[in-house]
């Protein structure tokens, strides 16, 4: 179990940690959920499988490397430094995607062998995305592990919820700014003498937004010094052995292994929905890119409310009960999307799904913290990433496999069938999650005892 620390953090530290969630969620919305998939599949005409492979490879790299890098950050007390490195890589990769649009498209148009050049262009774009997405996903390990440094046991769920809620404001800001460059409009009004550059024009302003809102965490957040007993040497080979030992010996911490396996199944679906939601909205529901941007923008308020409310519920009822309820609602929401083709119903479900996305991360992070020792948070958040990202390897490949298997059917049948498979996997995760122990009350009592 996590060690109890009642030291009250500085408000500026907590606010800075929360603002980083705004920065990286702007990237997630603009690049992962909306514009990269739209650019690659619809504007560049690449197959769904290429987007699936790009996401699966980046998640695979996270799964292989982040558990040991998380342990390294525990040994050296360098979570903040590690986060800085991954942040710079993500911002650089995002900016380079925008640069490729300016250079590679012209290169293909002037090439004597346009088909071969287009294939090379596609793989250069995909490799750049893999690097940027690896850095974004990997940085979350160190960011999550800093949560105890900016909160107390009684406020952890609330601070986590504030981070996710403010992150959705980042999504809104990102969509507003990106749309100026994508189609030359702001809040639905055309900007005179400004021509939109299409989906790829969103990448450079997204990188700039990331920089602006990420800076405070590196100025105002500090890691507590490692106690003498917590210092230990680090070796790469031994670290991988310890990861294997940690996986094998998770039974030492009641419910941890079951939680990680449950997370594998439910996050398998969530990560895939995030990747393909923008393309689904356009290909299945028939929305234009402008309407899709508005759809994402208008469901954000529901996501903000859901995230903040879930933080309060997590602190009151505990992360386990809250997360079980959230995953059950996820399954119901996906079922409604599969069963209906009404645009009105889809708008409604967009709000529900947005709220559930935020609620999932809000309750899952504190649940892990209740299950593991506080001095090993970096290592176990590495395992947390390992299971989630391993799931995110499989989910996009499942989506790509289903669409290929049903290639003779309509796009709507292909995509809704893929959603049905994901809902089934999420149901398995829910059944496992129900058997994870609820240690919330026990840790709150320990915290109260120390106060008195």
C-alpha angles and dihedrals in degrees: 000000000000116000113246116247117180097178106131111232123222114268091233089057092052092046091049091051090050092049091057087061086057090052098050095040090057086058092046093051099042100037109024102031105032127004107033094053091043091050096045101041105029107026099032094034097229120155123260089247091066091058089045092052093047092055095040093051093048090048090047091056089051091050092051100043111026100068091061093039088052090054090048089055089052093051096047100030089236104132092126094049091049090050090052093053094049092045092054091049092050094048092047093049092048092051090048091056087060090048092052089056090057095045110028099047090056090045092055092047091054096039122114088218104042096171094053091041091051090053091051090047091052093053094045089053092047093049091051090050091049091056094046094045092046089054093047094049093041093050089059089068092063093037092054091046089058091061095096089053092062101037144036128237090262095050101036095101092046095049090046089051092048089052093053093043094050087045088064089055083057088055090053093047090046093051093047094049094042093050090060088062098034100054105357097250135118120199089346095308122117114240110226117246093005119117119198117240098208128243096320091059088072095069102074095049089045090055090050092051090051091055095048097052098035096057098078095061090060092050105041107026119080131181117235111250115264114254115239090251091054096056116099139155123261131219124175097224093044090046092058088048090052090050089054090045090048090052091046095045100042086115086079086075108054113238097003098111092044090051093050092049091047089050089052091060101042095040089049086069099038096051091049093049089052091053098046103031094095093048091044090053091054102036100038105025094037097232119157118235089258091051090047090053089051091047092055091044096051096049092055095084089058089049092051093049092045093050096048093044091049090054090057092045090049092055092045104039099020131254095269097058092041094050093048090054092047095052091048089054090048091059092049092049093051089049091055092049091050094048098046137060097183115124090213092055090046091054089052094048090049089063092047093048091047091054091047093051091058093041092054096058092039094060100031097061095054090045091060091047090057092054104050140053113271094230090059099049095117092053094046094044083055088056088044087057091043094059094040095047093042085057090048089056091056100039099062090043089053089051092049092045094051093049091049093047090051095040092128091060129073122282089249091057092046095050097041091049089052089051090051091055090049091050089053092053090048090054089057089052091051093053091052093045092056089066096054111110118250108230096164098105093043093055094044089054090051090050092050091048091055092049090057 
